Amino acid sequence: MTPHHFPRQLMTLAYLASIALMSSYAIWLYAMGEYRDLVVPCFMSLLLLTAYLLHLGQDIRSHLPRVVLLACAYGSVIAALYYQPETPLLWVGLPMTAAFLLLPLAAAVALHLVLIPLWWLLPSLDQAPPTLIMGYVALILLLALPRWEHARRRALLRATDPNDSECDAYHLDTLKERLHSEHQRADMLNQRLAVLVIHLPQRDMAEEQFGSRAAQALLNALCTEVYSCCRDHDLLGRADSATFWLVLPDTSESGALLVRDRLQRALSRRVLVETGQLEARIAACLPCPKESFEHYLQRLENRGNAQAGR
């Protein structure tokens, strides 16, 4: 279960706001003469600045600056509770909420359960009543409930809707079911079957640099060109975020290569405003005689990973 995917502009605003708040807190401590408590906010301000710079970098995965942001939230609250025991316990909810926004649901719940002994080692919580533990667990469940309900609704939608949520193609579960049926039919009737593995290398770059609309435009352009170049009974499905499988029933290797060349020419003529000429890596993958579906499926996944450079 993955974390929420916030727009890049919103995450940029979150990093800038965090830097401003932490720097303001450090300046306030300096003005109040609390020099002992000044070290942690200053260090956290530098870490948040580093997270912001990592966020701006195009070659850094988005989870790294988010982890730094979450660590700063926990570190600042723990330091405040340790050095200032009179700090209201309401601030404990700040890093807890941030964890459920920035981490997968299972990871956020596990993190909070592991941190229970750490909270009770703090001076402000060593005399806390046992009911506070119940409140802490209740807050975990309360924060986890919206994420769990959202995941349940998405699973229900995926079970009833065969199409991908972002483009006009089958999602992975339906794609595997239809491919399995075509594989069985080709094996029983001694017919041919081919699959084109299509990878869009610009997809992740477009989302990082130009936002979700540019990535959506890439996916829509690919689907439009594929449907204009293939037959009505061919199947297009999305294997992962930037990889598609085009299932070509009753198609030989030479026929698949002809479709690949025709599709590459059509995609090369498509020019988008943000990303320019549409680029795609296309490879044909045919099942071997008497090859099991599981082995063929693994070869398709390996071909997609190889095209993506993984």
C-alpha positions in Angstrom: 0.0 0.0 0.0 1.7 3.2 -1.2 1.6 6.6 0.3 -0.4 9.5 -1.1 1.1 11.0 -4.2 0.8 14.8 -3.6 1.4 17.3 -6.5 4.9 18.4 -6.7 3.9 22.1 -6.1 2.1 21.1 -2.9 5.2 19.2 -1.6 7.4 22.2 -2.5 5.1 24.4 -0.5 5.2 22.0 2.4 9.1 22.0 2.5 9.2 25.8 2.3 6.7 26.1 5.1 8.5 23.6 7.2 11.8 25.5 6.8 10.1 28.8 7.6 8.4 27.4 10.8 11.6 25.7 12.0 13.7 28.8 11.4 11.1 31.0 13.1 11.1 28.6 16.1 14.9 28.8 16.3 14.9 32.6 16.1 12.2 32.7 18.9 14.3 30.5 21.2 17.3 32.7 20.5 15.3 35.8 21.3 14.0 34.2 24.6 17.6 33.2 25.6 16.9 29.5 25.5 20.3 28.7 24.1 20.3 25.1 25.4 17.2 24.3 23.3 18.5 26.1 20.2 20.8 23.4 18.8 18.0 21.0 17.7 15.9 23.6 15.8 19.0 24.9 14.0 20.1 21.4 13.0 16.5 20.6 11.9 16.4 23.7 9.8 19.5 22.6 7.9 18.0 19.1 7.5 14.8 20.6 6.1 16.8 22.8 3.7 18.6 19.6 2.6 15.3 17.8 2.1 14.1 20.8 0.0 17.2 20.6 -2.2 16.8 16.9 -2.6 13.2 17.5 -3.6 14.3 19.9 -6.3 16.8 17.4 -7.7 15.5 15.4 -10.7 17.6 12.3 -10.0 16.5 11.8 -6.4 13.5 9.6 -5.7 10.7 11.4 -3.9 10.7 9.2 -0.8 14.1 10.3 0.4 13.2 14.0 1.1 9.9 12.8 2.6 11.8 10.6 5.1 14.0 13.5 6.0 10.9 15.7 6.5 9.3 13.1 8.7 12.5 12.6 10.8 12.6 16.3 11.4 9.0 16.4 12.6 9.7 13.6 15.0 13.0 15.0 16.2 11.7 18.5 16.9 8.7 17.2 18.9 10.8 14.7 20.9 13.4 17.4 21.7 10.7 19.8 22.8 9.1 17.2 25.1 12.5 16.3 26.5 13.9 19.7 27.2 10.6 21.3 28.0 8.4 18.8 29.9 5.6 21.4 30.2 5.1 21.2 26.4 1.4 20.2 25.6 1.1 16.6 24.6 -1.1 17.7 21.7 2.1 18.2 19.7 2.6 14.4 19.6 -0.1 14.3 17.0 1.9 16.4 14.5 4.5 13.8 13.5 1.9 11.0 13.8 -0.3 12.8 11.2 2.7 13.5 9.0 3.7 9.8 9.1 0.3 8.7 7.8 0.5 11.3 5.0 4.1 10.5 3.9 4.4 6.7 4.5 2.5 3.7 3.4 -0.3 2.7 5.9 1.4 -0.5 7.2 4.7 1.3 7.7 3.1 4.2 9.5 1.2 1.9 11.9 4.3 -0.2 12.6 6.4 3.0 13.3 3.9 4.3 15.8 3.7 1.0 17.6 7.5 0.7 17.8 7.8 4.3 19.2 5.4 3.6 22.1 8.3 2.8 24.6 10.3 5.8 23.3 7.5 8.2 24.1 7.3 7.0 27.7 11.0 7.5 28.3 10.5 11.2 28.0 10.3 13.2 31.3 7.0 14.7 30.4 5.4 11.2 30.0 7.1 9.2 32.7 4.2 10.0 35.1 1.5 9.8 32.5 -1.6 7.7 33.4 -2.1 4.3 31.6 -5.2 5.8 29.9 -2.8 7.9 27.8 -1.6 4.7 26.1 -5.2 3.9 25.1 -5.5 7.4 23.7 -2.3 7.0 21.8 -3.5 3.7 20.3 -6.9 5.3 19.6 -5.2 8.1 17.7 -3.3 5.6 15.6 -6.5 3.8 14.6 -8.3 7.1 14.0 -5.5 8.3 11.6 -5.3 4.9 9.9 -9.1 4.7 9.3 -9.3 7.1 6.3 -6.3 5.5 4.6 -7.7 2.0 5.1 -11.1 3.1 3.8 -9.6 4.8 0.8 -7.6 1.6 0.0 -10.7 -0.5 0.5 -12.7 1.6 -2.0 -9.8 1.5 -4.5 -9.7 -2.3 -4.2 -13.5 -2.5 -4.7 -13.2 -0.2 -7.7 -10.4 -2.2 -9.2 -12.5 -5.4 -8.7 -15.4 -4.0 -10.6 -13.7 -1.7 -13.2 -11.3 -3.4 -15.7 -9.8 -0.2 -16.9 -6.8 1.7 -15.5 -7.6 4.7 -13.5 -5.3 7.1 -15.5 -5.6 6.0 -19.1 -7.8 4.1 -21.6 -6.2 0.7 -21.0 -6.8 -2.4 -18.9 -5.3 -2.4 -15.4 -2.8 -5.1 -14.5 -5.2 -7.6 -13.0 -7.6 -7.6 -15.9 -4.6 -7.6 -18.4 -3.2 -10.7 -16.8 -6.6 -12.5 -16.9 -7.1 -11.6 -20.6 -3.6 -12.6 -21.5 -4.0 -15.9 -19.7 -7.2 -16.6 -21.7 -5.4 -15.7 -25.0 -2.4 -17.9 -24.0 -4.7 -20.9 -23.3 -6.7 -20.3 -26.5 -3.5 -20.1 -28.6 -2.1 -23.3 -27.0 -5.3 -25.3 -27.4 -6.0 -24.2 -31.0 -2.4 -24.1 -32.0 -2.6 -20.4 -32.9 0.0 -17.7 -32.7 0.3 -15.0 -30.0 2.5 -12.0 -29.6 2.9 -9.2 -27.1 4.5 -5.9 -27.6 6.1 -4.5 -24.4 6.0 -0.7 -24.6 7.9 1.5 -22.2 7.5 5.3 -21.9 10.9 6.7 -20.6 9.5 10.2 -20.5 6.6 9.4 -18.1 8.4 9.8 -14.7 10.4 12.7 -15.9 7.3 14.5 -17.1 5.6 14.1 -13.8 8.6 15.3 -11.8 9.2 18.3 -14.0 5.8 19.4 -15.3 3.3 17.7 -12.9 0.6 15.1 -13.3 -1.1 16.8 -16.3 2.0 16.3 -18.5 2.2 12.6 -17.4 -1.5 12.2 -18.2 -1.0 13.7 -21.6 1.7 11.2 -22.3 -0.4 8.3 -21.4 -3.4 9.6 -23.4 -1.2 10.2 -26.4 0.2 6.6 -26.3 -3.2 5.0 -25.9 -4.6 7.1 -28.8 -1.7 6.1 -31.2 -1.9 2.5 -30.2 -5.6 2.2 -30.9 -5.1 3.9 -34.2 -2.5 1.3 -35.3 -3.9 -1.9 -34.0 -7.0 -4.1 -34.6 -10.2 -4.0 -32.6 -9.6 -7.3 -30.9 -6.0 -6.4 -29.8 -5.7 -5.7 -26.1 -3.8 -2.8 -24.5 -3.0 -3.0 -20.8 -0.8 -1.1 -18.3 1.8 -3.3 -16.6 3.2 -0.5 -14.4 3.4 3.2 -14.2 5.3 3.6 -17.5 5.1 0.2 -19.2 2.2 -1.2 -21.3 1.6 -4.6 -22.9 -0.1 -4.8 -26.3 -1.5 -8.3 -26.7 -1.8 -9.3 -30.4 -3.8 -12.5 -30.8 -3.2 -14.7 -33.8 -0.1 -12.7 -34.7 3.3 -14.1 -35.8 6.7 -12.6 -35.0 6.9 -10.9 -38.3 3.4 -9.5 -37.9 4.3 -8.2 -34.4 7.5 -6.5 -35.8 5.4 -4.8 -38.5 3.0 -3.5 -35.8 6.0 -2.4 -33.7 7.5 -0.4 -36.6 4.1 1.1 -37.5 3.6 2.1 -33.9 7.0 3.6 -33.5 6.5 5.8 -36.6 3.2 7.0 -35.3 4.5 7.8 -31.9 7.6 9.6 -33.3 5.2 12.0 -35.2 3.3 12.8 -32.0 4.7 16.0 -30.4 3.6 17.3 -27.0 4.0 20.8 -25.6 5.9 19.9 -22.4 8.0 16.9 -23.4 8.4 17.3 -27.2 8.5 14.3 -29.5 6.9 11.2 -27.9 9.5 8.5 -27.2 8.8 4.8 -26.7 10.8 1.6 -26.3 9.0 -1.3 -27.9 10.0 -4.9 -27.9 8.2 -8.0 -29.2 7.9 -11.0 -26.9 6.3 -14.3 -28.1 5.6 -17.4 -26.1 7.8 -20.4 -26.7 6.2 -23.8 -27.7 4.7 -25.5 -24.6 5.8 -22.7 -22.4 3.8 -22.2 -19.2 1.9 -19.0 -18.7 3.7 -18.2 -15.5 7.1 -18.5 -17.2 5.9 -16.4 -20.1 4.5 -13.8 -17.7 7.9 -13.6 -16.0 9.6 -13.1 -19.3 7.3 -10.2 -20.1 8.0 -8.6 -16.7 11.8 -9.0 -17.2 11.6 -7.4 -20.6 9.7 -4.4 -19.2 12.3 -4.1 -16.4 15.1 -4.3 -18.9 13.6 -1.5 -21.0 13.2 0.7 -17.9 16.8 0.1 -16.9 15.9 -1.8 -13.7 
